[in-house]
Amino acid sequence: MKKLLISLSTAGLLIGLSACSSSQASDNDEVIAETKAGNISSDDLYIAMKEKYGEQALQELLYKKVLEDKYKVEKEELDKKVKEIKDQAGSNFEALLMQNNIKDEKELKEILKEQLLVEKAAIQDIKVTDKEIKESYENYKPEIKARHILLEDEKTAKDIKNRLNDGEKFEDLAKEFSKDPGSAEDGGDLGWFGSGKMVPEFEEAAYALEVNKFSDPIKTQNGYHIIQVTEKKEKESFESMRKELEYQLKVSKIDNSKIEEVMKKEFEDAKVKINDKELKGILETSSASK
């Protein structure tokens, strides 16, 4: 599912400023910035933001308003999603938020909530078979936690492996020699990850390792890796995982056209009417097609 193009905070700012463009705006137009060339008012800012973000912001707010009236996202669901992201990001969590222009964990939860609402609406008429669920379980690999040292050539990688075997600390060697800037400063830690998150050669080698053992140099498109798996999660029973597997299978069948189709129906059912003529196009387009 395509991530919405602007954050809820931007949408909120736009709607907040809209109060300044009411029929009384001209009487209470606040000066936002002053310059020798002239002032910028709240009306000016609202109009500029409306032109640039108007349809996207309104659509995001409508999604939330309409879907929250029919579907519920539990606090536990959001906490679980955030924990998964934190586990995968490790000490890079704050950097990950910054890279995605997300202010803080609270805003992340707002974005995740909206995505979950859209998912819940979109999967309502999607069916999966028992066979699909069982196959998904058979192919499922529990998450593992690992760290690595990335080297440019095989000779250096073998030398590092020997130094590890001689008792040198993994984290010290990672900080000194690893060519992966994203993990080197954290001792090579990659956090938790599951199937499909790493390149195939890396994933195969990592899953084959016993906990705390060092791999031989593993060649990938990025170079040569020395891998150490530090923790492994146990695979739960089929019955305990069935509901989640079914949900994820349904979500995997969602595409942009499905979201557009579902949201068009949701808007019709909610009798959405756009009174601002400049934003009426939102009913003919969707974020899925932007």
ABEGO torsion letter per residue (X at the ends): XBBBABBAAAAAAAAAAAAAABAAAAAABBBABBBAAEBBBAAAAAAAAAAAAAAAAAAAAAAAAAAAAABBBBAAAAAAAAAAAAAAAEAAAAAAAAAAGBABAAAAAAAAAAAAAAAAAAAAABBBBAAAAAAAAAABBBBBBBBBBBBABAAAAAAAAAAAAAGBBAAAAAAAABABAAAAAAGGBAEBBBBGABBAAAAAAAAABBBGBBBBBBBBAAEBBBBBBABBBBBBBAAAAAAAAAAAAAAAABBAAAAAAAAAAAAAAAGBBBABAAAAAAAABBAAAX
